[in-house]
């Protein structure tokens, strides 16, 4: 069993035993590896965000909260290849890129057999030219969107003019490989799109923003015809 398959199997062993903890010795015997190997695998799971926890003392061990994990997902080779392409598109300049990387690690750990081989072979043939990205700016934008709070930013427009703004985030728009924060601009008192790679500084605040209608803010702009990607349909709230 290779390491990726073993990581997946470790999660499933803990899911099946939950809430009872399992010892490292039990894992080592089950997978015929050393206890040191099991310890490294469990550490990797923790670093990638899998909700495993250790309970010290007699009767303790390692366990997982099954409510915080997905049950086994079986991908076809085509589905696995599609995921490899989609995750490659989430480069370092995209919003939530850090979360995308940990999600990719979890997905990879769940793949076995032909699906894993297909994804690995395609991933080896994908390259990208990355664009400059300020992780501090990206983190501030992500926080403002997630918490629906006012964001203070410095922005350089297409003509090279820099200005400071206080904005209320409405959502994200992607077009031609670029990402835009769509927000109500308090300075201009209108909806505006801010290209993420033109935001030179961003500071999150604790001030709650007013709810903004993304479609309404895009009305009359170049992004007025934007529609939700069909691949996000399964994540859309019920009507």
C-alpha positions in Angstrom: 0.0 0.0 0.0 1.4 3.4 -1.0 1.4 6.4 1.4 -1.5 8.1 -0.3 -3.7 5.0 0.0 -2.5 4.5 3.6 -3.5 8.1 4.6 -7.0 7.4 3.2 -7.2 4.1 5.0 -6.1 5.7 8.3 -9.0 8.1 8.1 -11.5 5.4 7.3 -10.2 3.2 10.2 -10.8 6.0 12.6 -14.2 6.8 11.1 -15.2 3.2 11.5 -14.0 3.0 15.2 -15.3 6.4 16.3 -15.7 7.6 19.0 -13.3 4.9 20.3 -9.6 5.9 19.9 -7.1 3.6 18.2 -3.5 3.3 19.2 -0.5 3.8 17.0 0.6 0.2 17.7 -2.8 -1.0 16.3 -2.4 1.1 13.2 1.2 -0.2 12.7 0.0 -3.8 13.0 -3.0 -3.2 10.7 -0.9 -1.6 7.9 2.3 -3.5 8.5 4.5 -0.4 8.9 6.5 1.0 11.8 5.1 3.1 14.5 7.3 6.0 13.4 5.7 5.8 9.9 2.2 5.9 11.5 3.2 8.9 13.6 4.4 10.7 10.5 1.2 9.9 8.6 -1.0 11.1 11.5 1.0 14.3 11.7 0.5 14.8 7.9 -3.3 14.4 8.4 -3.3 17.0 11.1 -1.3 19.5 9.0 -3.7 19.2 6.2 -6.7 19.9 8.4 -8.2 16.5 8.9 -9.9 16.6 12.3 -7.8 13.9 14.0 -7.0 14.2 17.7 -4.8 12.4 20.2 -6.1 11.4 23.7 -3.2 10.8 26.1 -3.0 8.3 28.9 -4.3 4.8 29.5 -7.1 3.9 27.1 -6.2 6.8 24.9 -5.1 6.9 21.3 -6.1 8.6 18.0 -9.6 9.3 16.9 -11.6 11.4 14.5 -15.0 13.2 14.6 -17.0 11.5 11.7 -19.2 14.6 11.6 -16.2 16.7 10.5 -15.2 14.4 7.6 -16.7 13.1 4.4 -17.5 9.4 3.9 -15.6 7.6 1.1 -15.9 9.2 -2.3 -15.2 7.0 -5.3 -14.1 9.0 -8.4 -14.0 7.8 -11.9 -10.7 8.4 -13.8 -12.4 11.2 -15.8 -13.7 12.9 -12.6 -10.2 12.6 -11.0 -8.6 14.2 -14.1 -11.2 17.0 -14.0 -10.4 17.7 -10.4 -6.6 17.9 -11.2 -7.3 20.5 -13.8 -9.7 22.5 -11.6 -7.2 22.5 -8.7 -4.4 23.6 -11.0 -6.5 26.6 -12.0 -6.6 27.7 -8.3 -3.1 29.1 -8.4 -1.4 31.2 -5.7 -3.1 34.4 -6.8 -6.6 33.1 -6.5 -8.8 33.8 -3.5 -8.8 31.0 -0.9 -5.7 29.4 -2.6 -4.4 28.1 0.7 -7.6 26.3 1.5 -7.6 25.0 -2.1 -4.2 23.4 -1.4 -5.3 21.6 1.7 -8.5 20.5 0.0 -6.4 19.1 -2.8 -4.4 17.1 -0.3 -7.5 15.7 1.3 -8.9 14.7 -2.1 -5.6 13.1 -3.1 -5.6 11.1 0.1 -9.1 9.8 -0.7 -8.2 8.6 -4.2 -7.2 5.0 -4.9 -6.8 2.8 -7.9 -7.3 4.0 -11.5 -8.7 7.4 -10.3 -5.5 8.1 -8.4 -3.3 7.1 -11.3 -5.3 9.2 -13.8 -5.0 12.3 -11.6 -1.3 11.8 -10.9 -0.5 11.3 -14.6 -2.4 14.4 -15.7 -1.0 16.5 -12.8 2.5 15.7 -14.0 1.6 17.3 -17.4 0.1 20.6 -16.1 2.3 23.7 -15.7 1.3 27.3 -14.9 2.8 30.8 -15.2 2.0 32.3 -11.8 1.2 35.9 -11.4 2.5 38.1 -8.6 0.3 37.9 -5.5 0.4 39.5 -2.1 -0.7 36.9 0.4 -1.5 39.6 3.0 -3.9 41.3 0.5 -5.5 38.0 -0.4 -6.0 37.0 3.3 -7.7 40.4 4.0 -10.0 40.0 1.1 -10.9 36.5 2.1 -11.6 37.6 5.7 -13.8 40.5 4.6 -15.8 38.2 2.3 -16.2 35.4 4.9 -17.1 37.7 7.8 -19.0 40.3 5.6 -17.0 43.2 7.1 -15.8 46.4 5.7 -12.4 46.3 4.0 -10.0 49.2 3.7 -7.7 49.0 0.7 -5.3 50.9 -1.6 -6.0 50.4 -5.3 -4.2 51.3 -8.5 -6.7 51.7 -11.4 -6.0 51.0 -15.1 -4.7 54.5 -15.6 -2.1 54.1 -12.8 -3.9 56.3 -10.3 -3.8 55.1 -6.7 -6.5 55.8 -4.2 -7.6 54.6 -0.7 -11.1 53.1 -0.4 -13.4 51.7 2.2 -15.6 49.0 0.6 -18.4 46.6 1.5 -17.8 43.2 -0.2 -20.5 41.6 -2.3 -18.6 38.7 -4.0 -16.0 37.6 -6.4 -15.9 37.7 -10.2 -13.4 35.7 -12.4 -12.8 36.5 -16.0 -9.9 35.7 -18.4 -7.9 34.2 -15.6 -8.2 37.3 -13.3 -10.1 37.8 -10.1 -12.1 40.8 -9.1 -13.6 41.8 -5.7 -17.1 43.2 -6.4 -18.0 45.6 -3.6 -19.9 48.8 -2.7 -17.4 51.5 -2.6 -18.1 54.1 0.1 -15.7 56.6 -1.5 -17.4 56.5 -4.9 -20.9 55.6 -3.4 -21.4 53.0 -6.1 -20.6 49.4 -7.0 -17.1 48.8 -8.2 -14.9 45.9 -9.3 -11.3 45.8 -7.9 -8.8 43.5 -9.6 -7.0 41.6 -6.9 -3.6 42.1 -8.4 -4.1 45.9 -8.4 -4.9 46.0 -4.7 -1.6 47.2 -3.2 -2.7 47.0 0.5 -5.7 45.8 2.3 -6.7 45.9 6.0 -9.7 44.0 7.4 -11.9 45.8 9.9 -14.4 44.6 12.5 -17.1 46.9 11.2 -20.1 44.9 9.8 -20.9 45.6 6.2 -24.4 46.1 4.8 -25.7 43.2 2.8 -24.9 43.8 -0.9 -26.6 42.3 -4.0 -23.9 41.1 -6.3 -26.2 41.1 -9.4 -27.3 44.6 -8.7 -23.8 45.9 -8.2 -22.8 44.4 -11.6 -25.7 45.9 -13.4 -24.6 48.3 -16.2 -20.9 47.2 -15.9 -18.8 45.0 -18.1 -19.6 42.2 -15.8 -23.3 42.5 -16.1 -23.6 39.3 -18.0 -21.7 37.2 -15.5 -23.5 34.0 -14.4 -22.7 31.5 -11.7 -20.5 28.6 -13.1 -22.6 25.5 -13.5 -19.9 23.5 -11.6 -21.1 25.4 -8.5 -24.7 24.4 -8.9 -24.4 21.5 -6.3 -23.2 24.1 -3.7 -26.0 26.6 -4.4 -28.6 26.9 -1.6 -32.0 25.4 -2.3 -34.6 27.8 -3.9 
